[in-house]
Amino acid sequence: MDRGEALWPQVMRVLGEIRRMEEQLDQAPELTAGSMGKPHPLLGELRKHRWLLRGLVDSAGGMAAAGAAVPDVVDLLRAEWESGG
């Protein structure tokens, strides 16, 4: 078993967690109640999970090993935010 195969179950687990957080955020208000209206706590967790996913994919060799371009995660997050997704 190579490194990519060993990491695959963890990648799938993190993807599932990201999907569940995104589904919860779709149903939740963007700001939590309180005097300052803080962002939803899941937003920070979602960001951490996306960074974790990037690290796992990089560790496994990911798409870069196949020769495909791997966009910077900050660029991906910015594009998602700007598109309203």
C-alpha positions in Angstrom: 0.0 0.0 0.0 1.5 3.4 -1.0 1.1 6.6 0.9 -1.8 7.8 -1.2 -3.8 4.7 -0.6 -3.1 4.9 3.1 -4.3 8.5 3.3 -7.4 7.9 1.1 -9.8 6.9 4.0 -8.8 10.0 5.9 -9.3 12.2 2.9 -12.8 10.8 2.4 -13.6 11.3 6.1 -12.5 15.0 6.0 -14.5 15.5 2.8 -17.6 14.1 4.6 -17.0 16.4 7.5 -16.7 19.4 5.2 -19.9 18.4 3.4 -21.8 18.1 6.7 -20.5 21.5 7.9 -21.4 23.1 4.7 -24.9 21.7 4.9 -25.3 23.0 8.5 -24.0 26.4 7.5 -26.5 26.6 4.6 -29.3 26.3 7.2 -27.8 28.6 9.8 -27.6 32.4 10.1 -24.2 33.8 9.1 -23.9 35.7 12.4 -24.5 34.4 15.8 -26.6 36.2 18.4 -24.7 38.5 20.7 -23.8 42.1 21.1 -21.2 42.1 18.3 -22.8 39.6 15.9 -19.9 37.2 15.6 -19.5 34.9 12.6 -20.8 31.4 12.9 -18.3 29.2 14.7 -18.5 26.5 12.0 -16.9 29.0 9.5 -13.6 28.7 11.3 -13.9 24.9 11.6 -14.7 24.7 7.9 -11.7 26.7 7.0 -9.5 24.5 9.2 -10.9 21.3 7.6 -10.2 22.7 4.1 -6.6 23.4 5.1 -6.4 19.9 6.5 -7.7 18.5 3.3 -5.1 20.4 1.3 -2.4 19.0 3.5 -3.7 15.5 3.1 -3.9 15.8 -0.7 -0.4 17.3 -0.8 1.0 14.5 1.4 -0.6 11.9 -0.8 1.0 13.4 -3.9 -2.4 14.7 -5.0 -3.1 16.1 -8.3 0.4 17.7 -8.5 1.9 14.2 -9.0 -0.4 13.7 -12.0 0.8 16.9 -13.5 -2.4 18.9 -13.0 -2.1 22.4 -11.6 -3.1 22.7 -8.0 -4.6 26.2 -7.3 -3.7 27.8 -4.0 -6.3 27.1 -1.4 -6.6 30.8 -0.6 -7.4 31.5 -4.2 -10.1 28.8 -4.1 -11.6 30.1 -0.9 -11.6 33.7 -2.3 -13.3 32.5 -5.5 -15.9 30.6 -3.5 -16.6 33.6 -1.3 -16.8 36.0 -4.2 -19.2 33.7 -6.1 -21.5 33.5 -3.0 -20.8 29.7 -2.7 
